[in-house]
Amino acid sequence: MTPVEYMQLKAFARVDGAWVALLWVVSFGCYVAGLSNPTLSMVALVLALISPFVIARQLRAFRDEALDGGITFLRGWAFVVLVFFYGGLLFALAQYAYFAFMDKGYMMQCLQQMMSSPEAEAMINKYGMGDAMSQSISQLQAMRPIDMALNVLTSIIMLGMALGLPIAAMMRRQKIVNNNS
């Protein structure tokens, strides 16, 4: 890949990463709102699950429009990883802003309410996970907003590296050369 091709790849990945980050921010917003409204929880889940398909569609558009219909596996994988990286950076910034300035303990309060419901307590006790659950909740409460954002960013990058393999394999295509000149 030439330096110009690499710059083109990064430019497209940045734009597409911004769109994916917007999708993830909306999904996260629906998740937070879904803590008190189950319908929005479902919307959050659907939005999160469709993001790999959106990224695959963006890779196909990049392949067909910018590269004249052909892309190698490695270039496709690099594109997907960069889209996840740039999208993850923006999403981590949004999550940091949420946890630092807007949450004020709301998610932890909702989590504690869910875990203290009779159904949840029965399940936790049935599997003998009471100590582990209380330890996990106390560890979550001790996390700073930057820790939450960096955990999410790391997870997104790792997920992008893994999901990039099948997406790039499916979107790989040799450029069709027309010799009828």
C-alpha positions in Angstrom: 0.0 0.0 0.0 1.4 3.4 -1.0 1.4 6.3 1.4 -1.4 8.0 -0.6 -3.5 4.8 -0.4 -2.8 4.6 3.3 -3.9 8.3 3.8 -7.1 7.5 1.8 -7.8 4.5 3.9 -7.4 6.5 7.1 -9.5 9.3 5.9 -12.4 7.0 4.9 -12.0 5.1 8.2 -12.2 8.3 10.2 -15.4 9.4 8.6 -17.0 6.0 8.9 -15.7 5.7 12.5 -17.5 8.9 13.3 -20.8 7.5 12.0 -20.3 4.3 13.9 -19.5 6.2 17.1 -22.8 8.1 16.6 -24.6 4.8 16.4 -22.9 3.6 19.5 -23.7 6.8 21.4 -27.3 6.5 20.5 -27.2 2.8 21.6 -25.6 3.8 24.9 -28.2 6.5 25.4 -31.0 4.0 24.8 -29.2 1.6 27.2 -29.1 4.3 30.0 -32.7 5.2 29.3 -33.6 1.5 29.1 -32.6 1.0 32.7 -36.1 2.3 33.5 -37.8 1.4 30.1 -37.4 -2.1 28.8 -38.3 -1.1 25.2 -35.3 1.2 25.0 -33.1 -1.6 26.3 -34.1 -3.6 23.3 -33.4 -0.7 20.9 -30.0 -0.4 22.5 -29.3 -4.0 22.0 -30.4 -4.0 18.4 -28.3 -0.9 17.6 -25.2 -2.5 19.2 -25.7 -5.7 17.3 -26.2 -4.1 13.9 -22.9 -2.1 14.1 -20.7 -4.8 12.5 -23.2 -5.0 9.6 -23.0 -1.2 9.2 -19.2 -1.4 9.2 -19.4 -4.2 6.6 -21.6 -2.0 4.5 -19.2 0.9 4.9 -16.3 -1.3 3.8 -18.2 -2.4 0.7 -18.9 1.3 -0.1 -15.2 2.1 0.3 -14.2 -0.9 -1.9 -16.7 -0.1 -4.6 -16.5 3.7 -4.7 -13.0 4.6 -3.7 -11.1 1.5 -4.9 -13.1 0.7 -8.1 -14.5 -2.6 -6.8 -11.4 -4.4 -5.5 -9.9 -4.7 -2.1 -7.4 -7.1 -0.5 -8.0 -8.9 2.7 -5.4 -7.0 4.6 -6.6 -3.6 3.4 -10.1 -4.5 4.3 -9.1 -5.7 7.7 -7.0 -2.5 8.3 -10.1 -0.5 7.3 -12.4 -2.3 9.8 -9.8 -2.1 12.6 -9.4 1.7 12.0 -13.1 2.2 11.9 -13.4 0.5 15.2 -10.5 2.5 16.6 -11.7 5.9 15.5 -15.3 5.1 16.4 -14.1 3.7 19.8 -12.1 6.9 20.5 -15.1 9.1 19.9 -17.4 6.7 21.9 -15.0 6.6 24.8 -14.9 10.4 24.9 -18.7 10.4 25.0 -18.8 7.8 27.7 -16.2 9.7 29.7 -18.3 12.9 29.4 -21.4 11.0 30.5 -19.8 9.3 33.5 -17.8 12.4 34.6 -20.6 15.0 34.2 -24.0 13.5 33.8 -24.4 10.1 35.5 -23.9 11.1 39.2 -24.3 7.4 40.3 -27.5 6.7 38.3 -26.2 3.5 36.7 -24.8 2.1 39.9 -28.0 2.9 41.7 -30.0 1.0 39.0 -27.6 -1.9 39.1 -27.9 -2.1 42.9 -31.7 -2.0 42.6 -31.7 -4.8 40.0 -29.4 -6.9 42.1 -31.5 -6.4 45.3 -34.7 -7.5 43.6 -36.1 -10.8 45.0 -35.6 -12.6 41.7 -32.0 -11.5 41.4 -31.1 -12.3 45.0 -32.7 -15.8 44.6 -30.6 -16.5 41.5 -27.4 -15.1 43.1 -27.9 -17.2 46.2 -28.8 -20.3 44.2 -25.4 -20.2 42.4 -23.5 -19.1 45.5 -22.3 -15.9 43.9 -23.3 -13.4 46.7 -19.7 -12.5 47.7 -18.5 -12.3 44.1 -21.4 -10.1 43.1 -20.9 -7.7 46.0 -17.2 -7.5 45.2 -17.9 -6.8 41.5 -20.3 -4.0 42.4 -17.8 -2.4 44.8 -15.1 -2.6 42.1 -17.4 -0.9 39.6 -18.2 1.8 42.1 -14.5 2.4 42.6 -13.8 3.0 38.9 -13.2 6.5 37.7 -14.9 7.8 34.5 -11.6 7.6 32.7 -11.2 4.0 33.7 -14.6 3.2 32.3 -13.9 4.9 29.1 -10.5 3.3 28.6 -12.0 -0.2 29.4 -14.6 0.4 26.7 -12.0 1.7 24.2 -9.8 -1.4 24.8 -12.8 -3.7 24.4 -13.9 -2.0 21.2 -10.4 -2.2 19.6 -10.1 -5.9 20.5 -13.6 -6.5 19.1 -12.7 -4.7 16.0 -9.6 -6.8 15.5 -11.6 -10.0 15.9 -14.7 -8.9 13.8 -12.4 -7.4 11.2 -11.3 -10.9 10.1 -14.6 -12.2 8.9 -15.8 -8.9 7.6 -12.6 -8.4 5.5 -12.8 -12.0 4.3 -16.4 -11.5 3.1 -15.7 -8.1 1.4 -12.4 -9.1 -0.2 -12.6 -8.9 -4.0 -10.2 -8.7 -6.8 -10.4 -5.7 -9.0 -12.0 -6.6 -12.4 -9.7 -5.5 -15.2 -11.4 -4.6 -18.5 -9.0 -5.2 -21.5 -11.5 -4.3 -24.2 -9.8 -1.0 -25.1 
